[in-house]
Amino acid sequence: MPARIRPVRPSTELMGVEVGPPLSPNASPGKRWRFRRNLVIFVAHRQGLSQRLLAEVFDLPRSRIAEIIAEFRQFDREGPEKVREAPPRD
C-alpha cells in the first residue's frame, strides 16, 4: 500500500514573505480567514496592484488597505524601509 502523501502548502517564502504575523494555533475561523485575506492583499500589492483596486475588490476603505500593507510590511524580509518593486510584465 503506498504511503499517504500530504498536500504541500505553498511556502510564504515563495510569496515573498519570510514570516507572517503570528496567528495562534487556536485562532477562530474568522481570524484565520481575515489573516489569509490580508496576506493576499499584501502580496497582491507587492506584485503591483494599486491600493485603490484592492479596496474595490475586497470592499474595504483604502485607509484599511494601507494599514494592512503597513502591518505586513514589518514582517517582510527586506524590512519596512525597503520595498521591492514588482517584476516587469511581459
N, C-alpha and C positions, 0 to 999 in steps of 0.2 A: 504494500500500500504506500503510495507516495506521501512524502511529508507535506503537511499543510503549509501553504505559503501565505504569509500575512501580507496584506496590501501595504505598499510603501507610501508613506505620506510625503508630500513634497517638502523638501528642506527649506527652512526660512532663509538659509544662506543662498539658495538658488534665486530667491525673490529679492535679494539684495539687502536683507535684514539679517544681521548675525544673531541677535537675541531680541525677542519681542518683549513687551511689557509683561510682567509676571501675571499669570492668571492662575488662581488657586485650583487645585485638582477637584475640589468640591464646588466649583462655581456653578451657578444656576444656568439652565439652558439659555435664558435671556442674556446673561452676561457673556456666555460663550459666543452667542450669535453676534452681539454688539462688538466683541473683540475681533471676530473674523471680518465683519463689515468694515471696521476701522482699519484693519490691516489691508484689506482690498483697496480702500480709499488711499492709504499711504502709498502703496505700491503703484497704483494707477497714476497718482500724481507724479511719482518719480519717473514714470515712463512717458511723461509729457502731457497728460490730460490736465486741463485747467481746473481750478477750484470752482469756477462758475459751472462748468459742465458736470462736475461731480456733485455739486449741490443740487442741480436739476435732477440728475439720475437718482440720487438717494433721498431726494425730497428733504434736504436739510438746509438750514441757513448757511450762507458762505462763511460766516464767522465760526460756525461749528466745524466746518471742513478745515478751516485754518487751525483751529485748536487741536483737531485730531492729528493733522500733519505735524504740528509742533510737538505733540505728545510722543509720537512715534519717532520723530527725528532724533530725540535724545538717545534712542537705542540703536541708531544707525551706526554701523561700524566706522564710517568716515567721521563721525562726530557731528554735533549740531551746527558747527560753524562752517562746515564744508558740505555743500550739496552737489551731488553729481548730476550732470546733465543727462537727459535721455539719449540713447544711442540714435544715430542718424537712421532715418527710414529710407528704404529703397524706393 
